[in-house]
Each structure stands twice: as C-alpha cells, then as structure tokens.
Amino acid sequence: MKCLSLPALAAVLVLSVSAPTHAAPITVAQDSANKINFAGRQRMLTQLIAKAACFVNLGVEVETHQIMLDASRGVFAATLDNLEHGSSAEGMLPEGDQAVKDEISKVRTLWAEFDGLLAAQSADPSRMEKVMQASIPLLKQSNAVVKALVKSRGDGGGLLPAMARTIDVAGRQRMLSQRMTKAFCALVSNVEPEAAIVELEASVSEFAAALHDLRHGSDQVVAPPTEAIAAQLANVQGVWDGMKPFFEHTLAGNTLADEGNNHVALANTDLLREMNVAVGMY
C-alpha cells in the first residue's frame, strides 16, 4: 500500500479553489462565489483536522497526518481572517454583511477552544474524545457562516440562488468526505464508538445522496451539470465506489487490517482532491 505522497498531501492542504490573484477589481459575483467556496472549505477543515489528529493517535501514517494537522490549522486560521477582512489573492472583498460577520465571530470563539485542545501536549486518554466532541460545534458554526453567505449572496449578492445553493451542496461534499473518515478512525480507535457509528452511517448516506443529486440534478441544486463538471463528478464517483465498501465492512462489525486503514486514509485524500476540483468548476 503506497503512502500519501508529499505532493499529493500539499495539494490537499492548499486546496486551491481556482481563485487567482486578482489584478483587476474583484467583482461582487467573484467575491460571492469565492467566499461561499472558501467558507465551505472551512467546514471540511474542521473534520480534516480532527481526522488527522485521530490517525496520528491511531498510528496510521503518523508523520504525514501530523504534517496535515499542523498545516490545516494554519489554513483554517488564515481563511477565517480572509473571510472577514478580504484577500486580493483569493478574490474576496472585506465582508460587509453584519449577519455574516456575527457568525464568523462565533467561529473564532469555538476555534480558539478547539485549537487549544490540538496544541496541548497531554497524555490524557480522554483528549481524543474531547477533540472529536469539539469538532462538531465548530463544524456546525462554520456551516452557519456558509448559510449566512448563501442567504446574503442569493438575495442580490451577485449569484443566482440556485447557483449559490449548488456551490454550497458541492462544497459540503468535501466536508462529508472528511467527516466520514474521522468517524471511521474514531470507530476503529474505539473512541466513542456508538457516536462514531451514527456519524459514519449518516455521513456515508448523505454523501451518496448528494453526489447523485449533483450528477443528475434535483430540486435542491441546478439542472444536470455541464459536460465538464459531469466528467469530473464521474471521477469522484469512481473514487467513492472504491472507498464505500471499506466503510460498509466496518459498519457491519468487521475489523480491517492495518493495510485497510491505510487504504481508507489514502482513498480519502483522493476523494477530497477530486471533489475539490469539482467544486472549483462551478
């Protein structure tokens, strides 16, 4: 089983959403699309960070996941500032909607607590349980930022409401890819296993349903995707089809060998990368 290569890891950590440095003034539509996209990435990072911490604790690709953990913490903190204050490099204007800024402020409070748990060099065996527990309110509040942005930008903020919803749904897939793998790691680590089973089952179901909607269209997203996006979503489906059986095997009460755990970690990185490419195409 090959390990996560550093180039592949770097691609996941940077998670470019194809927002180039803007020499020309940033339009309202560009700002709207980029902010919904980057805010959606924040949701994903809450789960990627918890997942990486869990795999370090489990002893799966420890060096790689420690690099992932440390880098992702930096990305989350920097993006939180950029969402509020703007970033010419990432195509975002300073945030002017007070409701959005209020939700960002709440994230800051939760992030300080979560990041403190991650930074603590503690041998407390309950530390991983605390990390897993703290990741959920941070995820929910990060999602509240996305919803506030979608509401603001869908009401005359430069995007059609249907497109704003589609970027939200597609971006949420990145989060679900990490949440299901975080839950998988918690389950095989015996960290709050009952909660992990519920979380893994829900995440797998939600990811599969949303991928179907994105590929074929539904009332909640735009009509079926363009040919280029459809081709990329087919790539996502291919990775997902190879990964889902491992989750089903574990949920059925079976154990995986170390190589199976490594496979899930590797495939998860591939799934995130392919889904991230799809999000950037909207």
C-alpha positions in Angstrom: 0.0 0.0 0.0 1.5 3.3 -1.0 1.6 6.1 1.5 0.3 9.7 1.0 3.0 11.4 -1.2 4.1 14.8 -0.2 3.0 16.4 -3.5 -0.5 14.8 -3.1 -0.6 16.0 0.5 0.4 19.5 -0.4 -2.4 19.6 -3.0 -4.9 18.6 -0.3 -3.6 21.1 2.2 -3.5 24.0 -0.1 -6.9 23.1 -1.5 -6.9 25.7 -4.2 -10.4 26.7 -5.4 -9.0 28.3 -8.5 -9.3 31.8 -7.2 -6.3 33.5 -8.9 -4.6 36.7 -7.7 -6.9 39.5 -9.0 -5.0 42.3 -10.8 -8.4 43.7 -11.8 -11.0 44.8 -9.3 -12.9 41.9 -7.7 -16.5 41.7 -8.8 -19.4 41.1 -6.5 -20.1 37.8 -8.2 -16.4 36.7 -7.8 -16.4 37.6 -4.2 -19.7 35.8 -3.6 -18.6 32.5 -5.3 -15.2 32.6 -3.6 -16.5 33.3 -0.2 -19.1 30.5 -0.3 -16.4 28.2 -1.6 -13.8 29.1 1.0 -16.3 29.1 3.8 -17.4 25.7 2.7 -13.8 24.6 2.8 -13.7 25.7 6.5 -16.4 23.2 7.2 -14.2 20.5 5.7 -11.1 21.6 7.5 -12.8 21.1 10.9 -13.3 17.5 10.1 -9.9 17.0 8.3 -8.1 18.4 11.3 -10.0 16.0 13.7 -9.4 13.1 11.3 -5.7 13.8 11.1 -5.4 14.0 14.9 -7.2 10.7 15.2 -5.0 9.0 12.6 -1.9 10.3 14.5 -3.3 8.8 17.7 -4.1 5.5 15.9 -0.6 5.3 14.4 -1.6 5.4 10.8 0.9 7.4 8.6 1.8 9.4 11.7 4.3 11.8 10.1 2.1 12.5 7.1 -1.0 13.1 9.2 1.0 15.3 11.7 2.0 17.5 8.7 -1.6 17.6 7.6 -2.8 18.5 11.0 -0.3 21.3 11.5 -0.7 22.8 8.1 -4.5 22.6 8.2 -4.7 24.5 11.4 -2.8 27.3 9.8 -5.0 27.3 6.7 -8.2 27.4 8.9 -7.0 30.4 10.9 -5.8 32.3 7.8 -9.0 31.7 5.9 -11.1 32.9 8.9 -9.3 36.2 8.7 -9.7 36.4 4.9 -13.4 35.7 5.0 -13.9 38.7 7.3 -11.2 41.1 6.1 -10.9 40.1 2.4 -8.0 38.8 0.3 -7.0 40.0 -3.1 -5.0 36.8 -3.7 -8.1 34.7 -3.1 -10.6 37.0 -4.8 -12.5 38.1 -1.7 -13.6 41.6 -0.6 -13.9 42.7 3.0 -17.2 41.4 4.4 -19.9 44.0 4.6 -22.8 41.9 5.8 -23.2 42.2 9.6 -25.0 38.9 9.9 -22.1 37.1 8.2 -19.6 38.8 10.4 -21.5 37.9 13.5 -21.4 34.2 12.5 -17.6 34.5 11.8 -17.1 35.9 15.3 -18.8 32.9 16.8 -16.5 30.6 14.9 -13.5 32.4 16.3 -14.6 31.6 19.8 -15.1 27.9 19.1 -11.9 27.7 17.1 -9.8 29.1 20.0 -11.1 26.2 22.2 -10.6 23.5 19.5 -7.1 24.7 18.6 -6.1 24.8 22.2 -7.0 21.1 22.5 -4.9 20.3 19.5 -2.0 22.3 20.7 -2.0 20.7 24.2 0.7 18.1 24.7 -1.3 16.0 27.0 -1.2 12.3 27.7 -4.8 12.4 28.9 -6.5 9.4 27.3 -9.7 11.4 27.0 -8.1 14.1 24.9 -9.1 12.5 21.6 -12.7 12.2 22.8 -12.6 16.0 23.6 -11.1 16.7 20.1 -13.9 14.7 18.5 -16.6 16.3 20.6 -15.3 19.9 20.0 -15.1 19.4 16.2 -18.9 19.1 16.0 -20.0 22.6 17.3 -17.1 24.1 15.3 -18.4 22.3 12.2 -22.0 23.5 12.8 -20.9 27.1 13.4 -18.7 27.0 10.3 -21.8 25.8 8.4 -23.8 28.8 9.8 -21.2 31.1 8.1 -21.9 29.3 4.8 -25.6 29.6 5.2 -25.4 33.3 6.1 -23.3 33.8 3.0 -25.7 31.9 0.7 -28.6 33.9 2.1 -26.7 37.2 1.6 -25.3 36.4 -1.9 -28.5 34.7 -3.1 -30.5 37.8 -2.3 -29.0 40.2 -4.8 -25.4 39.3 -3.9 -24.2 38.5 -7.4 -25.2 34.9 -7.7 -28.4 33.2 -8.8 -29.9 31.5 -5.7 -29.8 28.1 -7.4 -26.0 28.5 -8.1 -25.4 29.6 -4.6 -27.1 26.5 -3.3 -25.2 24.3 -5.7 -21.8 25.6 -4.6 -22.9 25.0 -1.0 -24.0 21.4 -1.7 -20.9 20.6 -3.7 -18.6 22.2 -1.1 -20.4 20.3 1.7 -19.2 17.0 0.0 -15.7 17.9 0.9 -16.7 18.2 4.5 -18.6 14.9 4.4 -15.5 13.1 2.9 -13.6 14.1 5.9 -16.3 13.6 8.5 -17.0 10.0 7.4 -13.2 9.2 7.6 -12.9 11.0 11.0 -15.8 8.8 12.2 -14.2 5.7 10.7 -11.0 6.4 12.6 -12.8 7.0 15.8 -14.7 3.8 15.4 -11.6 1.6 14.8 -9.8 3.5 17.6 -12.7 2.8 20.0 -13.2 6.5 20.7 -16.9 6.9 21.5 -17.7 4.0 19.1 -21.5 4.3 19.4 -21.4 8.0 18.4 -18.9 7.2 15.6 -21.2 4.6 14.1 -24.1 7.0 13.9 -21.9 9.7 12.4 -20.3 7.3 9.9 -23.7 5.9 8.8 -25.2 9.4 8.3 -22.1 10.8 6.5 -22.0 7.9 4.1 -25.7 8.2 3.3 -25.6 12.0 2.9 -22.5 11.9 0.7 -24.0 9.3 -1.7 -27.3 11.1 -1.9 -25.7 14.5 -2.6 -23.4 13.0 -5.2 -26.4 11.6 -7.0 -28.1 15.0 -7.0 -25.0 16.8 -8.2 -24.6 14.3 -11.1 -28.2 14.2 -12.2 -29.9 17.3 -10.8 -32.6 17.8 -8.2 -34.9 20.4 -6.8 -32.1 21.5 -4.4 -29.4 22.1 -7.0 -29.2 23.4 -10.5 -30.2 21.3 -13.5 -27.8 18.5 -14.5 -24.2 19.7 -14.7 -22.2 20.8 -17.7 -20.4 18.1 -19.6 -17.0 19.1 -18.0 -18.4 19.1 -14.4 -20.2 15.8 -15.1 -16.9 14.2 -16.2 -15.3 15.4 -13.0 -18.1 14.1 -10.9 -17.7 10.8 -12.6 -14.1 10.8 -11.3 -15.5 11.5 -7.8 -17.9 8.6 -8.2 -15.1 6.2 -9.2 -13.1 7.0 -6.1 -16.2 6.8 -3.9 -17.1 3.4 -5.4 -13.7 2.0 -4.3 -13.9 3.5 -0.8 -17.5 2.9 0.3 -17.1 -0.9 0.8 -14.5 -0.3 3.5 -17.0 1.7 5.4 -19.7 -0.8 4.9 -17.4 -3.6 6.0 -16.5 -1.7 9.2 -20.1 -0.8 10.0 -21.1 -4.5 9.7 -18.9 -5.1 12.7 -15.8 -6.4 10.9 -12.2 -5.2 11.5 -9.7 -4.1 9.0 -6.0 -5.0 8.9 -3.6 -2.1 9.1 -3.4 -2.0 5.3 -7.1 -1.5 5.2 -6.9 1.5 7.5 -4.1 2.9 5.3 -6.2 2.3 2.2 -9.0 4.4 3.7 -6.6 7.2 4.6 -5.2 7.2 1.0 -8.5 7.0 -0.8 -9.9 9.7 1.4 -7.2 12.0 0.2 -8.1 11.1 -3.4 -11.8 11.7 -2.8 -11.2 15.1 -1.3 -8.9 16.1 -4.1 -11.3 15.1 -6.8 -14.3 16.7 -5.1 -12.3 19.9 -4.6 -11.6 20.0 -8.3 -15.4 19.7 -9.0 -16.3 22.5 -6.6 -13.8 24.8 -8.3 -15.6 24.2 -11.7 -18.9 25.8 -10.6 
